[in-house]
Amino acid sequence: MASTRLPGTPRLLRALNDRAALELLLSQGPLTRAQLGELTGLSKVTASQLVERLEERGLVIRVGEQAGGRGPNAQLYAVEPGSAHVIGVDVGPDRVVAACADITGKVIGRVEQSTRDTDDPVGVVHNAVVQAASSAGASLSSVRRVVLGTPGLVDPHTGDITFAFNLPRWHRGLLAALREDLHTPVVFENDVNLAALAEAQSGAARGVDDFVLVWVGVGVGLAIVLNGKLHHGSSGAAGEIGYLPVPGAPIPRDVSRRAKPAFQQLAAADAVRVVAREHGFRAQTAADAVRAAIAAGTEGGQLLDELARRLALGVASTCVVLDPPLVVLAGEVGQAGGSALAERVQHEVAAITLVTPRVVVTELTDEPVLRGALRTALDAVRDEVFGSTVG
């Protein structure tokens, strides 16, 4: 009689138990074998075998002892931080910022470089990645993934950049060139999408499965998260809200000639500075002008009302199609507007459509694109490293 036992089942169970233990060590800090057994529901013997297996593979280390009762102190174990590293890169028209994190998520190295005086994007990224790893004391061979946040379109099928409005030297074929140069997996992702992932992980969208993030800065962009996952669209253009045809701005008919698209003409930083001057608020940046309007109290209300009306055209157009419960305003202008601007946008959207999403300001004030890049890289690398613990 043939056996009905599934081949490899014990190995699969060991792998699942190993992954659960590693996630517990990441989330709850150093633990003893007994504590791991209690939290995973494993017997003492099985928990001990699990820890020994992970130690042998260099994934956990002993980090001290926990004083107990009459017997000897119990060993405390933690994930080995140096078992793998990742690098996140935030690429802009004037600078590139790269950060290196160990597998626990701790950022241990960071570099920032100007991109104004170079025509070599491969060289720029190469230098940033190598220096980020060096500043972290990590060998490049231990870097298991590099995730780059970039403005523009990323082809969801090839992973390559197809169009970057502010980065004319970035082009198709760049992904393959970077992978060959760095000898490690390299991934491109739209910068606003990465900011949304960071917002979902530790910002205003925590615990929300469906939301949109509207980025208002030098450009305007949108990230769409549905059922907890980014929606890219068939060509990667989902969220390119700057190209939304809206009243109040001429609609260019040839985007390849780099004419500013309609909604960007109405709501991006340059437009904000113009409308701010019209209301008597002159500042070096659009964000500073918005902050000045808020500080002015009642006198700044008309400027905020006008910005809200403009932004609501894009937000309402998106929400009447997707009907998300939450909209997050981000980018330097969205962040500067704070709750004063968010509340006005919420009111205006409700006034001109049948949907009533809650509109809030981002809770991430410190490099959200970089944080999203590191989070994306860590999720993938942990799956690789923690998912292959059983030889």
N, C-alpha and C positions, 0 to 999 in steps of 0.2 A: 504494500500500500504506500503510495507516494506521501511524503511529508507535506503538511500544509503550512509549516513554519516559514515565515518570510525570511529570505536570506538577508543577512546584514542588519537584522533588527537590533541585536545587542549593540552593535557599533553605532547605529543611529541613535539609540537611547543614550549611549555614552556621550555622543557629540552634543545632543540636546542638553544633557545635564551639565556638561562642561560650559556650554554657552550661557546657561542660566546662572551658573556659579560666577562666571567672569562678569556678567552684567551686574550681579549683586555686589561684587567687589568694587566695581566702578561706582555704583550708586550709593553704597553704604559704607565705603571705606574699609580699612583692614578688618578682617574677620578670622576667627579661629576655625579649625576643622569642624568642631562641634556646632558652632554657629552656622556654618555653611550647611551642615547636615540638617539642622532645624529649619532653616529658611527654604531649603530645596525639598525637604521631605525625604531625604536619603538617609539610609542607615549609617552608623558610625564607620563601618568598614567601607561601604561604598564611597562615602565622603572622603575618607582617607586615601582611597585609591585614586579618586578624582584629583585631589590636591597633588599627589605624587606625580600623576600624569602631566598636570599643567606645569609643575615645577621642572620636570624633565624636558618639556618643550620650551622652557624659558619664558612662559607667559605669566607666571606668578613668582613672587619672591617672598622670603621671610623678612618682615620689617620690625619685629620686636616680639615681646611677650605680654600676655595678659595674666596678671596675678589672679590665682584662683583660691581654692580652699586649702585642704591639707596636702594635696598632691603637688606635683611639679607645675610650674607655670605653663600655660598653653601658648603655642606659637601663633603669632598673628601673620596673616598672609595678605598680600595686595597684588594688584596687577603690575607686572613689570613695565614701567613707563617707556623704557627704550625698546620694547619688543617691536615697535613699528612707529614710523613718523609720517605725518602728512604736511603738505604745504598749501595754504590758500593764498591766492593772488587777486588783488583788486586793481584792475587796469583802467586808467582814465586817460584823457587826452593830454594831460600835463605831467602825470606821475604814475608810478606803479608801487604798490605796497604789497610786500609778501611777509607772511608769518608762518612759522613752523610750530606744530604742536605734536606732543607725544600722544600715544594711543589713549591716554586717560583724558585727553582734551586740553591739557595745560599748555598754554602758549609759552614756548621757551626760547623763541628767537624771532626777530622782526627787523626788516629793512625797508627803507623808502628811497626811491630813486626818481629823478626827473626823466621824462621822456621827450622833452622839447627838442633836444639837439641830436636826435638819432633817427635814422631811416631803417633801422634793423630791429624789428620786433622780436625776432628769435633771440638776438643777442641781449635785448633788454630783459626778457623773461628769464633767459639762462642766468644772467648775472644776479637777478633778484632771487631766484630759487637757490642758486649755489650759496649766495651770501646769507640767506635766511637759514639754510641748513647749517652753515658754518657758525653763525652767531648762536645757534642752539646747541652746538657741540655734537651735531648728528652727522653721520656719514651719509652721502647722497644715496648710497646703496640701501640704506634703511628707510628711505622715503618711498612709501608704497603708492602714493597718489598725489598729483598736483591738480587742484581745481582753480580755474581762472574765471573770475567774474568780469564780463566785458559788456559794454553797451552794444545794442544792435541785435541782429538775428543770428541764432545758432540753429543750424539744420538738425532737426531731431533724428534724422536717419543717418547722417554721416558724422554728426558732432562738430562739424567745421563751421567757422564764421562765414556767413553769406553776405552780410551787410552791416557795417558799423559806421553810423553817421559821423561820429566825432573822431574816428580812427581810420583815416583813409588808407594807411599803410597795412592795415590788417585785412587779410584776404583768404580765399579758399586755398587749401594746401598748407596753411600755417600749422594746423594741428599735427599733421604727419611730420612736419619739419621739427616741431617741438618734441614730439615723442622720440624721434630718432636722435635728437640732440641730447635729451636728458636721460634716455634709456629707462624711462619709467612711465606708467600710465598718466596721461594728461587729459583733462576734461575741460571743455568750455561750457559756461552757462551764462545766460543773461544776468546782468548785475541786479536788476530789480527782482527777478525771480529768486536770487540768492538772499536778498534782503527779506523777502517774504518768508523763506524757510527759516531764517533767523528769528523773525517775528513770531512764527508759529512755535518755535522751540522755546523761546525765553522772553517773548515780548507781549504785545497787546493781543495777539491772536492765539495765545496758549489755550489748548483745549477746544479750539474752534475748527471744525472740519471743512467748512465752506466760508471763504472770505476773499476779498480782493484788497490788494495794497496798491495805492496810487502814489507814485513817486513824483514830486514836484521839485525840480531843481533846474540845472542848466537845460535839461530836457524834461519831458514828462513821459512817464511810463506806467505800466500796469502789470501786476502779477496776479494770476488767477489760481486759487487753490480750491479744488473740488474733491470731496471725500478724502481730504488729507494729502492730496497729491497735486503737484503743479500741472496745469494744463498748458501745453505748448502750442497746440494747433498743428495742422498738417505740414506747415512750412516753418514753424517756429515763430510765426508772427503774432500769435495770440498775445494781446496785451500792448501792442504798439499803438497805444491810444493817442500819441502825438499826431497820427495820421487821420484821426477821426474828423470827418467833415462837420463843422459846426458853424452856426450863424455868427457873424461878427468878424470873420477872417476870410481872405481869399483862399481858394482851394487850388494849390499847384497841381498841374496835370502830368508832370514828369518828375517823379521823386528822385530819379537818378541824377538830376542836375543839382541836387543838394539845396533846392529851395525849401524853406522852412514849411513844414506841413501845418494845416489849419489850426488844430487845437494847440499845437506847440506855440504858434504865433500868439495865441490868446492867453495861455496860462503858464508858460515857462518863465524862467528867471528874468530874461530880458524884458518880457512884457510886463512882468510884475514891477520892475524898476520904473518903467515908463508910467504905469498907472499910479504908482506911489508918488512920483514927482508931481503928477497932476493933482494929487490930493495934499501936496505940501510936505511930503516925506522924502527927503533926499538922503541917500546913503550909498556907501561904496558897493554893497551887495543887496540883492533882493531880500535875503533873509534879514539883514540889518534893518531894512526899511519896514518889514513886517513887524519886527520886534519893537521898533520905534512907534509904530501905530498902536500896538497893544499897550505900550507904556503910556501913551497919550490918553488912554481912557476913552471917553466919549468922542473926543476929536478924531480918534483913529477909527471909529466905527464905520464910517462911510467907505474907507479903503477896504476894510475887512469884508464888508457887505459886497463890494464889487468883486473882490477876489473869490468870495464864496459863490457868487452868481456864475462866474466864469468856470470855476472848477466843477460846479454842479452840472454843467452841460456834459462834461465827460463822465462824471460819476453816475449821473442819472442814465445816460445812454448805456453804460455798462450794466447797471443794476436792474434796469427794466428788462434786460435779456436774461441775466444770470440769477437775479433775485437773491443775492447773498444776505445773510443776517448781519454781516460786519464789513465795514470799510475802514482800512487803516491809512491815514495820511502820513507819508514819509518824505524823505528828501529834505534838503536844507530849508526850502520854503515851507513845506508841510510841517516840518518839525518846529520851525520858528513860529508858525501860526498857532500852535498849541491847541488847547481846548476851545479857545475863542473862535478860531477859524473852523475847527472841526464841527462845533455845534451849529455854526451858521450854514455850513455845507449840508449837514444833516437836515436842517429845517428847509433849505431850498430844494433839496432832492425830493423830500416828502411833499413839497408844495407843487412840484411840476410833474410828478409821476404817481403811479399807484403803489409803488413800493416804498418802504420806510426802513431802510437799513440803519443800524447804529453806526455812526461815524466817529472814530476816535483818532487820537494822535499816536504816533509810534512811541513805544516805550524804550526803544534802542537808540541811544544818542551817540554811541561809540562804534564806528566802522561796521555797520550792519552787513554790508556786502562781503567784507572779509570774514565776518563771523559766519555768514551763510556758506561761504566757500569752505571754511574749515569743517563746519558741521557736515556738509555733503561728502567731503573727503573722508571724515572719520566714520560716517555711517557705512560707506562702502568698504573701507579697510577693516573695520571691525567684523563685518560679515565675512571677509576673506580670512582674516587671522583667527577669529574665534570660531568660525564655522569649519575649520580644518584641523581641529585639535586631535582627532583620532587618526593615527597613521594606518 
